[in-house]
């Protein structure tokens, strides 16, 4: 009677194998169920879900996965930071090399104006695959000076003269061979 009062008042919850009879008589003995018989368990009779056991391996795998993800994020952040640092360093080196090159040009060519070269580089077309200005193409080829043109012209004339000499020597050798062939007959 007392248990029924507690159930009706809501102090005791009754579900599955935890009913009034079980509370009055005590828990079931293993391997049999009161009123049903042997060979059936309370879990089977009352269709209770099996408690989910998480194995040690599963917990270990999950914790390792979390640690690996954290470590990966840290390494990616370091790699991005290092890439930015290397890019900044490369820009510094390129700028220093360009300044050195301009100073050498101004020493070698008396009427050289470095500002002329700077404007042409800044006007160079950009490669759609890169955010850097291109240094190849028409800009570099358009920077010919009169001294260079004069040297190139002289050099070309000398090469043509040497080529003519070689052709004449080949013709003389052929004539000698022909004379030897005709003289032997």
Buried (B, 14 or more C-beta within 10 A) or exposed (E): EEBEEBBEEEEBEBEEBBBEEBBEEEEBEEEEBEEEEEEEBBBEBEEEEEEEEEEEEEEEEEEEEEEEEEEEEEEEEEEEEEEEEEEEEEEEEEEEEBEEEBEEBBEEEEEBEBEEBEEBBEEBEEEEEEEEEBEEEEBBEEEEEEEEEEEEEEEEEEEEEEEEEEEEEEEEEEEEEEEEEEEEE
